[in-house]
């Protein structure tokens, strides 16, 4: 189901809300309990196009639908289209709303969670009203929303987070490390004795600040991976030195710095994945003010815009590890569990797509 969420979330489909997982008894046959959930999506696809996409995802994840029997039975995955706006549709291939939606608590319970006031187009009752009137005696157990947490470290042992100043890299690193019980690597920016001087007079102190960061990052990462054999998440990548230097140093100094960077890079382990947090500049300013580092309060919008441009250029250059751009506009992964899960799915999806290529239509 976690893999299915990753495959549902694509260019033409956006997940807007997701219910908790519900453990439910089987419907009219003997089996182990089922898991059910409801996802609210926004899509440009027609109902029939969306149905085909859902069936394709089922095939990608190993389900083979049998046309020989209509009996209920266990299945690895079942993606049902329940409602599509207010549409009422009856065809051999698709019926909307789903004809048994109002009869099953394992559908109604998660529907009430995500859309309690949504009207059934044919019955004219809300999901809450349908649940109260349900004659189904099955009890559905609502599981903690954290149960949606995808096992991202099944695919990646070393994940690095990147982003502009104030994007929330350190906050997200702490949350990921805590959730999965892996080691975390935090940039030791406060050790840099030139940082405050740089923000006051960048032209004079740019080389000193970038050279210190380069040496310190190289030393920290080399030492960490020399003594550590497990999984880890970092709030920076070694490439950060080159990205910032390309913005702060004039060309002749940058060319010399780039040579030093490449020499040091040879001894630095590369991440299995880098996630770039693409955050709007006005949101960056808010987060910079909120964390309250005095030397950052004078950072100008033009500087953040220039850094963003450098990061986007870097993201577009092919590398030996995947670089994923994730929009965090309006996202609060620190306080909102659903937003945190959105970020984790973006990471998990890369591994899922590697292991579950799209099958041909059948």
C-alpha positions in Angstrom: 0.0 0.0 0.0 2.9 2.3 0.7 4.3 1.5 -2.7 0.9 2.1 -4.3 0.7 5.6 -2.8 4.1 6.4 -4.3 3.0 5.3 -7.7 -0.4 7.1 -7.5 1.4 10.3 -6.8 2.6 11.5 -10.2 2.5 14.3 -12.7 -1.2 13.9 -13.4 -2.3 12.9 -9.9 -1.8 14.8 -6.7 -2.6 13.3 -3.3 -4.5 16.0 -1.3 -5.4 13.9 1.8 -4.9 10.4 3.1 -6.8 8.6 5.8 -5.3 6.5 8.5 -4.9 2.8 7.9 -7.8 0.7 9.1 -7.4 -3.0 10.0 -10.6 -4.7 9.0 -12.1 -8.2 9.0 -12.6 -9.9 5.6 -15.8 -9.3 3.8 -17.9 -12.5 3.4 -15.1 -15.1 3.4 -12.4 -16.5 5.7 -9.0 -14.7 5.6 -6.5 -12.8 7.6 -7.5 -9.2 8.4 -7.3 -6.6 5.6 -5.9 -3.1 5.6 -7.9 -0.3 4.0 -7.5 3.4 3.5 -8.9 6.3 1.5 -6.9 8.8 -0.6 -8.4 12.1 -1.9 -6.7 13.1 -5.1 -6.7 15.9 -7.6 -6.3 14.8 -11.2 -6.5 15.9 -14.8 -7.4 12.4 -15.9 -10.9 11.4 -16.9 -12.6 8.6 -14.8 -11.7 5.9 -17.3 -8.1 7.2 -17.7 -7.8 7.2 -13.9 -9.2 3.7 -13.7 -6.6 2.5 -16.2 -3.9 4.1 -14.2 -5.0 2.4 -11.0 -5.1 -1.0 -12.8 -1.7 -0.4 -14.2 -0.3 0.3 -10.6 -1.9 -3.0 -9.4 -0.1 -4.8 -12.2 3.2 -3.1 -11.3 2.9 -4.3 -7.8 2.1 -7.9 -8.7 -1.7 -8.2 -8.7 -3.3 -10.3 -11.4 -7.1 -9.8 -11.6 -9.0 -13.0 -12.3 -12.0 -12.8 -14.7 -13.0 -16.4 -13.9 -14.6 -15.8 -10.5 -16.6 -13.1 -8.9 -16.2 -14.5 -5.4 -14.5 -12.4 -2.7 -11.0 -13.5 -1.9 -7.7 -12.2 -0.5 -5.6 -10.0 -2.8 -2.2 -8.2 -2.6 -3.7 -4.9 -3.6 -7.0 -3.5 -4.6 -7.3 0.1 -5.9 -11.0 1.1 -6.2 -12.3 4.4 -7.6 -15.1 5.3 -5.2 -16.2 8.8 -6.3 -15.2 11.3 -9.0 -16.5 14.8 -8.2 -20.4 14.5 -8.4 -20.3 12.2 -11.4 -22.9 9.4 -11.8 -21.7 6.8 -14.3 -22.9 3.3 -15.2 -21.0 1.3 -17.7 -19.7 -2.3 -18.0 -16.2 -1.1 -17.0 -16.9 1.5 -14.3 -19.7 2.5 -12.0 -19.7 5.8 -10.1 -20.2 6.2 -7.2 -18.9 2.7 -6.3 -22.1 0.6 -6.0 -21.2 -0.9 -2.6 -19.6 2.2 -1.0 -22.5 2.8 1.5 -22.6 -0.9 2.6 -19.1 -1.3 4.0 -17.7 0.1 7.2 -14.2 -0.5 5.9 -14.9 2.1 3.2 -17.1 4.4 5.3 -14.8 4.7 8.3 -11.9 6.2 6.4 -14.2 8.2 4.2 -15.7 9.8 7.3 -12.1 10.6 8.4 -11.2 12.5 5.2 -14.5 13.7 3.9 -17.3 13.5 6.5 -19.6 16.1 4.8 -19.1 14.8 1.3 -22.5 14.1 -0.3 -23.2 10.8 -2.0 -24.3 12.0 -5.5 -27.1 9.4 -5.8 -28.2 8.9 -2.2 -28.0 12.6 -1.2 -26.5 11.8 2.2 -23.1 12.7 3.7 -20.5 10.1 4.5 -21.2 10.7 8.2 -24.9 10.0 7.7 -24.2 6.9 5.7 -21.9 5.6 8.4 -24.5 6.1 11.1 -27.1 4.3 9.0 -24.8 1.4 8.0 -26.1 -2.0 8.8 -22.6 -3.5 8.5 -21.6 -4.9 11.9 -17.9 -5.1 11.1 -15.5 -3.2 13.5 -12.6 -1.4 11.9 -9.6 -0.6 14.0 -8.0 2.7 13.2 -4.2 2.5 13.3 -1.8 5.4 14.1 -1.1 7.6 11.1 2.6 6.9 11.6 1.9 3.4 10.2 2.1 5.0 6.8 5.8 5.6 7.3 7.5 4.0 4.2 10.8 2.1 4.8 13.0 4.5 2.9 16.2 3.0 4.2 15.4 -0.3 2.5 16.5 1.4 -0.7 19.0 4.0 0.5 21.7 3.6 3.2 23.0 7.2 3.0 20.6 10.1 2.3 21.6 13.7 2.2 19.3 16.7 2.3 20.0 19.8 0.4 18.3 23.2 0.1 18.6 26.9 0.3 19.3 28.7 3.6 16.3 28.2 5.9 14.8 25.3 4.0 14.6 23.1 7.1 17.3 20.6 6.3 18.4 20.2 9.9 14.9 19.9 11.2 14.0 17.2 8.6 17.3 15.4 9.3 16.4 15.1 13.0 12.9 13.8 12.3 14.1 11.2 9.8 16.9 10.0 12.1 14.5 9.8 15.0 11.7 8.0 13.0 14.0 5.4 11.6 16.6 5.1 14.3 19.6 5.9 12.0 22.6 8.1 12.6 22.4 11.8 11.7 25.1 14.1 10.3 24.7 17.8 11.1 26.8 20.5 9.5 28.9 22.2 12.1 28.3 25.7 10.7 28.8 27.4 14.1 32.4 26.3 14.2 33.2 28.5 11.2 35.0 31.6 12.6 34.5 33.6 9.4 30.8 33.2 9.1 29.6 36.4 10.9 32.3 38.5 9.1 31.1 37.0 5.8 27.6 38.2 6.3 28.8 41.6 7.2 31.3 41.9 4.3 31.0 39.0 1.9 33.4 40.3 -0.7 36.3 40.3 1.7 35.6 37.1 3.7 34.1 34.8 1.0 37.2 32.8 0.4 38.0 32.3 4.0 34.4 31.2 4.9 34.2 28.8 1.9 37.7 27.3 2.5 36.9 26.6 6.1 33.6 25.0 5.3 35.3 22.8 2.6 38.0 21.6 5.0 35.6 21.0 7.8 33.0 19.2 5.8 35.6 16.9 4.2 37.1 16.1 7.6 33.7 15.5 9.2 32.4 13.2 6.5 35.6 11.3 6.1 35.8 10.7 9.9 32.2 9.8 10.2 32.2 7.1 7.5 35.6 5.8 8.7 34.0 4.9 12.0 30.4 4.2 10.9 29.1 1.3 9.0 25.3 1.8 9.4 22.7 3.9 7.8 22.6 7.7 8.0 20.9 10.9 7.0 22.8 14.2 6.6 21.6 17.8 6.5 24.1 18.7 3.8 26.0 17.1 0.9 29.7 17.7 0.2 28.6 19.3 -3.1 27.2 22.2 -1.0 30.8 23.7 -0.8 31.0 23.9 -4.6 27.4 25.4 -5.0 28.0 28.2 -2.4 31.5 28.9 -3.7 30.2 29.3 -7.2 27.9 32.1 -5.9 30.3 33.8 -3.4 33.7 33.7 -5.2 34.9 35.6 -8.2 35.9 33.5 -11.1 39.7 33.2 -10.6 39.3 32.3 -6.9 36.5 29.8 -7.8 38.6 28.0 -10.4 41.3 27.4 -7.7 38.7 26.4 -5.2 37.1 24.0 -7.6 40.4 22.2 -8.0 40.8 21.8 -4.2 37.2 20.6 -4.0 37.7 17.9 -6.6 40.8 16.6 -4.8 39.0 16.4 -1.5 35.9 14.9 -3.1 37.8 11.7 -4.1 38.0 10.6 -0.4 34.3 11.5 0.4 31.7 8.7 0.3 28.8 9.8 -2.0 25.2 9.6 -0.9 22.8 7.1 -2.3 20.3 9.9 -2.7 20.2 13.7 -2.4 16.8 15.3 -1.7 16.6 19.0 -2.6 14.0 20.9 -0.7 12.7 23.5 -3.1 11.3 26.2 -0.9 9.8 29.6 -2.0 12.0 32.6 -0.9 9.2 34.2 1.1 8.9 30.9 3.1 12.7 30.8 3.5 12.6 34.3 5.1 9.9 33.3 7.5 11.8 30.2 8.6 15.0 32.2 8.9 13.3 34.7 11.2 11.7 31.9 13.2 15.0 30.1 14.0 16.5 33.4 15.1 20.2 33.2 14.1 21.3 36.9 14.4 23.8 36.8 11.6 21.2 35.5 9.1 18.6 38.2 9.7 20.1 40.5 7.1 20.2 38.0 4.2 18.7 39.6 1.2 16.2 38.1 -1.2 18.6 38.6 -4.1 21.1 36.4 -2.4 18.6 33.6 -1.8 17.3 33.9 -5.4 20.9 33.6 -6.7 21.5 30.5 -4.5 18.3 28.9 -5.7 19.4 29.4 -9.3 22.8 27.7 -8.5 21.1 24.8 -6.8 18.7 24.3 -9.8 21.7 24.3 -12.1 23.4 21.7 -9.9 20.2 19.5 -9.8 20.1 19.5 -13.6 23.6 18.0 -14.0 23.6 14.2 -14.1 25.5 12.4 -11.3 26.3 8.9 -10.0 23.5 9.3 -7.4 19.9 10.4 -7.9 19.0 14.1 -7.1 15.3 14.6 -6.4 13.7 18.1 -6.3 10.8 18.3 -3.9 8.6 21.3 -3.6 8.0 22.2 0.1 5.7 25.2 -0.7 3.3 25.4 2.2 4.7 22.2 3.7 5.2 21.9 7.5 7.0 18.6 7.9 8.0 19.5 11.4 4.5 19.8 12.9 2.3 18.0 10.4 2.6 14.3 10.1 0.9 14.1 6.7 3.4 16.6 5.3 6.2 14.6 6.8 4.8 11.5 5.1 4.7 13.4 1.8 8.4 14.0 2.0 9.1 10.4 2.9 7.1 9.2 0.0 9.1 11.3 -2.4 12.2 9.5 -1.2 10.6 6.1 -1.2 9.2 6.5 -4.7 12.6 6.7 -6.2 13.4 3.2 -4.9 10.0 1.9 -5.8 10.3 3.0 -9.4 13.7 1.3 -9.6 12.3 -2.0 -8.5 8.8 -1.9 -10.1 9.1 -0.8 -13.8 5.9 -0.1 -15.6 4.5 -3.3 -17.3 2.9 -3.3 -20.7 -0.9 -2.9 -20.9 -2.7 -6.2 -20.9 
